[in-house]
Every structure is written in structure tokens, then in C-alpha cells.
Amino acid sequence: MDKLVVNGGRELRGRVKISGAKNAVLPIMASSLLVEGITVIKNVPNLRDTRTFIDLLSILGAKCNFENSTLTIDATNITSIEAPYDLVKTMRASFYVMGPLLGRFGETKVSLPGGCAWGPRPVDYHLKGFESLGAKIDLNQGYILAHSDNLKGGSISFEIASVGATANILMAAVLANGKTSISNAAIEPHIVQLCDVLVEMGADIGGIGTNELIINGVEKLSPVEITVIPDMIEAGTFLMAGAMLGEIELENVDPSHLSIVLEKLEAVGCDISATTSSISIKRSGILNPVDITTDVHPGFPTDLQAQWIALMSVANGKSVVTESIYLDRFSHIPELVRLGANISLEKNVATIRGQKKLIGAQVMSTDIRASASLVIAALIAEGRSDISRVYHIDRGYENIEEKFRMLGADIHREKE
């Protein structure tokens, strides 16, 4: 098992190219199942999760080739409609295949994601949506079986906007008979791109970029060639490292995806400038404490909450971070405390009292974004930090240590 070794305290300077968005590429990969022929996806990040999804598509019978950030998927001859537990348990996004398989073939068998039970769980929004389209849903030995001889348009309204359910139901509805409406749909950039990709395939979708989507089903879709949008979460992670440690420029990034993050970083005291495809950030004197509350897009992303707490751990005063999306998403706090951060937690509210410095320590990754927060905290800490279980970070960040080394960081990978 690998670990990252960081000798902190070095300034960061230079340019870094942001990879394609993990959260965008996975549903786009799933959408290839809707069509016969070859789908070409460019700017694909080489991540553990993308490779796992390629394995899943291959199990279903698709022919995949991944080389030099370009992925080709030929889903002409799908031989299986089952997403097995062994893969779904390692990556919840495997659930994305349910919508396109149901839409194209009228049936699918997908393992419940690990830790989920029948009832009011995250997958419930997906299943109720499929039922609204006329699918029959059964649970058998940990698998969800969905079947419909003829999907029909329906009216779906989410109590809480769900990225995953919006994507999954979209991919089923584009081939259903009649009109489907999705109210309180997610509007994250990767959902917008999925809609754009489906339209290029021949789907009829109205209201793209809004909370109200209207889908008029079509009989058939065609394969396309597309380029994945930049990863706003990777970009935000590097911006926060730059805010603490120096002056960096991000290339291949869309500043419009990060409006609230840039606003908060300016409030912290950073100098920021942007073009249509780049962002430069420079630390400017003392870091001001700034409160944030996570929210669905265009609010502050929950996937940058852990990194923000790391940044605030060395701010000049007290800040408060409120998590409104995943109320228990704070596994990084005990590890940041090991580095010397002063953080108290009450329910879904973290209070951070900024310290003059952090000190290197042995810490452990617990999930993708928690891992990123530990990396940027270790980069500012005095001395050596060992970050174990970095397979988490490999799920969502492409060559993170190489990118930080190019900026001047002392970071490398070792076997534990």
C-alpha cells in the first residue's frame, strides 16, 4: 500500500494543468451505453475510478480503449445488464449504468451500493424516479432489478436536488415514450455537460442549466465525440494550496464553475485574476478567517469543505464551516488535529481557530476529499508528514504528487 511523504514549508510557484472532471466523465461514460457505435471521450483523467468504470463497461460487453487521455467506448454489442457487487461496492458511481441500461434494454440488475439499505437512502431518489417512468423495481439478494416493457414519460420532483438521481433519470428518460419533467434537478456543471452530450446524441432536453428539465423521449440516439470539462474540485484544491503557500496559475480551468470559491478566497486576502481558461492566485499577507456553508451548486461545494478547513486552520482568527449536504462529512478533522489544527465539531458545524503553524505528523486518508485536505495541510506544516491509505486520493486526483512537485513541493510516494 502506498503513502505520500511530505516535507512541508516550501513555497509553491508555477503553473499546473487541471485534469478533466471525474464527476463529469463517469456519467458521460455511462451514457455511451445508450447508443450503438463508438463514443469518443477526450480529456479523460487517469484515475482509479475511471479505470474501475472501464472495467464495469467491459463486463457489460462494451469494448473500451483508453490511451493518452482519450477513451473510446463501443457499446454496440452489450452482453450483460448486470453491475456486480464487487465493482459497485468500490465505487458508488457504478450505479450510473442503471438509467441507460433501463432506457435502452428495458431491464437492468445493479447491486446496491455498499452501506445502503432499502428505504430512505440516497438511491431511493433514483428508484422512485424510475418507477415514475413505469419501471417495476424489485430487491433480491442485495441487487436492484428494474424492468419495463415500455418506459413512459413521467413527472418527477426531488425534495432535495440530487446530482446522481438527476443524471440517472435523464439517461433513462431520453429514450422513454412521451414527456418527462424533472423538478428541482441538480444544476452542477457536470450535469449541464451530461445534458449537452445527450443533446448531441440526439436527445430532446429543455431547461438545461436550470432546476426544471423537460425531456421529450426519442426513438434512437447516435454516438458522439466530446471533451470533458475541467475538474473544478481539483482546481479548488490547488487554489487553496496556493492561498497558503505562494503564487500559482491554473491552466485548463473554467472560472465560472468556481465563482463562490474565488469570492471566498478574495475575502481571505488572496490576489486572484482569471481569463476564460486560467486562474492565478497569490497569497497576500495575513490569511483572514472566512466562514462558509456548503450548498448545492452554485453554492460552496461540499467536495471542497475539507480543503477549506485545512486552509482556515492557519488563518488569523476563528472561522466556522457548516456542512449542509453530508452532515457527517468530517472524518478529516481528527487527522488535521494531529497536524496541530485547533478544530471543534458540534453536529454539522466545525469551528476552526487558526494557528500560526502546523507540525508534521503521521496521518491517514479516509476518503477522496479528506485526503486532499491532508496533502495541503502537510504542505504548510513544519517537518515531515506521512499520509497513509492514499488509494483514496488516487480515485479523484490524477498524479497529485507530480503536479505539486512541479510547483516546488517536496512530496513523493513510498510503499508502506
HELIX and SHEET records of a PDB file:
HELIX    1   1 LYS A   22  SER A   31  1                                  10    
HELIX    2   2 SER A   32  LEU A   34  5                                   3    
HELIX    3   3 ARG A   48  LEU A   60  1                                  13    
HELIX    4   4 TYR A   85  VAL A   88  1                                   4    
HELIX    5   5 ARG A   92  VAL A   97  5                                   6    
HELIX    6   6 MET A   98  PHE A  105  1                                   8    
HELIX    7   7 VAL A  123  SER A  132  1                                  10    
HELIX    8   8 VAL A  163  ALA A  173  1                                  11    
HELIX    9   9 PRO A  189  MET A  201  1                                  13    
HELIX   10  10 MET A  232  LEU A  245  1                                  14    
HELIX   11  11 PRO A  255  LEU A  258  5                                   4    
HELIX   12  12 SER A  259  VAL A  268  1                                  10    
HELIX   13  13 THR A  302  LEU A  304  5                                   3    
HELIX   14  14 GLN A  305  MET A  312  1                                   8    
HELIX   15  15 HIS A  332  ARG A  338  1                                   7    
HELIX   16  16 ILE A  368  ILE A  380  1                                  13    
HELIX   17  17 TYR A  391  ASP A  394  1                                   4    
HELIX   18  18 ILE A  400  MET A  406  1                                   7    
SHEET    1   A 4 GLN A 362  MET A 364  0                                        
SHEET    2   A 4 ARG A 384  SER A 388  1                                        
SHEET    3   A 4 ASP A   2  ASN A   7 -1                                        
SHEET    4   A 4 ASP A 410  LYS A 415 -1                                        
SHEET    1   B 4 LEU A  12  LYS A  17  0                                        
SHEET    2   B 4 GLY A 246  GLU A 251  1                                        
SHEET    3   B 4 SER A 278  LYS A 282 -1                                        
SHEET    4   B 4 ASP A 271  ALA A 274 -1                                        
SHEET    1   C 4 LYS A  63  GLU A  67  0                                        
SHEET    2   C 4 THR A  70  ASP A  74 -1                                        
SHEET    3   C 4 ILE A  38  LYS A  42 -1                                        
SHEET    4   C 4 GLU A 225  THR A 227  1                                        
SHEET    1   D 4 GLU A  82  ALA A  83  0                                        
SHEET    2   D 4 GLU A 107  SER A 111  1                                        
SHEET    3   D 4 TYR A 143  HIS A 147 -1                                        
SHEET    4   D 4 LYS A 136  ASN A 140 -1                                        
SHEET    1   E 4 SER A 155  SER A 157  0                                        
SHEET    2   E 4 LYS A 179  SER A 183  1                                        
SHEET    3   E 4 GLU A 212  ASN A 216 -1                                        
SHEET    4   E 4 ASP A 204  GLY A 206 -1                                        
SHEET    1   F 4 ILE A 292  THR A 293  0                                        
SHEET    2   F 4 LYS A 318  THR A 322  1                                        
SHEET    3   F 4 VAL A 349  ARG A 353 -1                                        
SHEET    4   F 4 ASN A 342  GLU A 346 -1                                        
END                                                                             
